[in-house]
Amino acid sequence: STACRTPDSPDALGELGMLYFAADSHLAAIPCFQKASDLDQKSLRWCYYMGLSALGIYDSELAKKAFERALQTDPE
């Protein structure tokens, strides 16, 4: 409900994505992580989790893009 009340909050969207991820609903988690990473472009965590979710649905191309974006955000 927090993500619905604050749709421009990367933390709320990311947390919703984490709930989906924890429930093995990787396909549902991806848009949450995508939006969170678009809103918070300095944080690599949402890109990272989007990559993990993409691997969970066997989408290696999306995973590669997500992990590359995470590396661009923070190379270390």
N, C-alpha and C positions, 0 to 999 in steps of 0.2 A: 504493500500500500504506500510505502514511502516513495518508491520510484514513480508511482502514479501521481502523487502529490507534488513531487519535485522532479519533473522529467528532464530538467537541465542540470541535474546533479550527477556528476560522474561517479561519485561514491555510492549513491543510491542505486544507480543503474548497474554498477560493478558488483555491488552486493547481491542484487537480484540475479545477475549472471552467475555469481558464485553459488547461490542456492540451486539454480538449474544445473550447474556443473556438478555439484555434490549429489544431486539426484540422478546423475547420468543422463540428463536431458541436454546433451551438448549442442544439439541443433537449436534449441531455444536459448541457450546461453550466448551464442555467437552474436546476435544483434545487440544484446545488452553490452557485451564487451566492446563491440564496434563503436556504439554510440558513446560509451564511457571514454574510450580512447580518443575519439574525435573531440570530445569536450575537454579532456585533460591530456593535451598532447605532450606534456612534459613527463608524464608517468608511463613507465614501461610495463607496469603490472597488467594493465588491461589488454595490451597487445600480447603479452606472454600467455595470459589465460585464454585469449581468443585463439592463439596458436595451439594450445593444448586441446581446446574444444574442437578445433578443426581436425586434429589428429584423431579425436574420439569418433568423428564421423567419417574418417578415412579420406579427408580432403587435403591431400598433401600440398596442393598448390596454394590454398588459402593459408595453411599452416606456415608455409615458407614465407609468404608475404607478411603474415603477422609477426613472425620471428625477425624478419629483416627490418620491419618497422620498429620493433623493440630495440634492435641493435642500433638503429639510427638515433633513437631516443637517448640511449645510454650504452655506449660501446663496451663499457666494463661490466 
